[in-house]
Amino acid sequence: MKKLGIKVRQLREDRGLTREEFCGDESELSVRQLARIEGGNNNPNVVSIKYIANRLGMTVGELVDGQDLSLSADYLELKQKLLRIPTYGDQARLKEREQYFTSIYERFYDQLPEDEQLIIDCLQSKLDVHFSDNDSFGLGILQDYFEQTFKKSTYTVNDFVFFDLYLVCFAYKKNQEHFYEEEQYDLVMAKLLNSNPPLAEEKFQLNNVLLNNIKLAFGLEKWDIIENIVSKSNQLMTEIHDFQKRPILSLIEWKYQLYAKQDTALATQSYQNAILFAKLIGDDYLEKQLSQEWQSDIDNVL
């Protein structure tokens, strides 16, 4: 892609545009990303290529001279497994997940566009933050990409994965950053809850973000946000006919009913629903974890 970078820089300079002028508000392409593309240090993705071509007043084909920009099918399969398969702390699943990461890093990572490298880094950093109880493992990514990602008007699968990392880092924060302020959390959650992505995979990942980070909402006692998460999650799962996370949603419902509403009877029904859904999807490990979590919650409130 080095030749492409040289071409982009030459065409931009021919039009008398600085990088700042070319990138505008940086919601589509940051000055940093453009500099890396022009220097041959970053493989641009299709979205960036389309933006660059549009700014230069040419077609994508004219810009890339017929180069194939598609991602490897094997890489996409591994990425899909990382995005789709929940671990719930199961050591066997975590070990399998590490094997997926190893394969991606060894076979594909260096040739990936920056946004794909970023998403793999986000997925890996999320695990590192969680198991270390330290946001430092994801802090650099947030510092580089938070502003650009937050200001987007619509979000993709990769953006939702980024926000998943952000919320995990927020939960384990040990550093002082402006994006860790509670007001910023509220703004992020409002944008996520108001998102209506068109694609099924985007809906699936949005649902993941909302449910994965519910513990943070409980810790902040954001009862209105929790209510909205429950409603949004039900909507998303119904739209895509995917109820893999239904046991987790029932867990959230029982916790809300116990801690916010003090309604043990209704919480018990939600717990029973969680166990039923875990049985329906055949996840014995999750069923066991749900039972242990229920007993812990009951011990806390009684």
Secondary structure, 3 states (H helix, E strand, C coil): CHHHHHHHHHHHHHCCCCHHHHHCCCCCCCHHHHHHHHCCCCECCHHHHHHHHHHHCCCHHHHHCCCCCCCCHHHHHHHHHHHHCCCCCCHHHHHHHHHHHHHHHHHCHHHCEHHHHHHHHHHHHHHHHHHHCCCHHHHHHHHHHHHHHHCCCCCCHHHHHHHHHHHHHHHCCCCCCHHHCHHHHHHHHHHHHCCCCCCHHHHHHHHHHHHHCHHHHHHCCCHHHHHHHHHHHHHHHHHHCCCCCHHHHHHHHHHHHHHCCCCHHHHHHHHHHHHHHHHHCCCHHHHHHHHHHHHHHHHHHC
